[in-house]
Amino acid sequence: MKSKVIITKDMSMDDRLEALKKASKKFNKKIQRNHKIKRTETSFMDKFSDDTNIHAWTDSPKYLDEHYGERVRDQNEYESYEGWN
C-alpha cells in the first residue's frame, strides 16, 4: 500500500514547498472538475430558481374537490372560518 504522505522529515524546505504546490494543484483540479460536473447536472433546475415550488398545487379548492369531493364539503360544514371548531 502506497503512503499518501508527501512530506517527510528529511525533506528540505524547497522540497516541502514543491510537494505542497503539487498536491494543491491536484486538489484544485479535482475541485474544478467537480464544480463543472455539478453545474452541468443541475442546469435544468436554473429555470426554477425564482424560489417557487413547481410541484405545488395552485388551485387548492379544485384539488380538494377533485380528489376528496363530498368528504371535504361535509368537513367544511363543521369547521369555522379559522379552521377549528
Stockholm file with secondary structure:
# STOCKHOLM 1.0

chainA/1-85         MKSKVIITKDMSMDDRLEALKKASKKFNKKIQRNHKIKRTETSFMDKFSDDTNIHAWTDSPKYLDEHYGERVRDQNEYESYEGWN
#=GR chainA/1-85 SS CCCCCCCCTTCCHHHHHHHHHHHHHHHHHHHHHHHHHHHHHTGGGGGGCSSCCTTCCSCHHHHHHHHTTHHHHHHHHHSCTTSCC
#=GC SS_cons        CCCCCCCCTTCCHHHHHHHHHHHHHHHHHHHHHHHHHHHHHTGGGGGGCSSCCTTCCSCHHHHHHHHTTHHHHHHHHHSCTTSCC
//
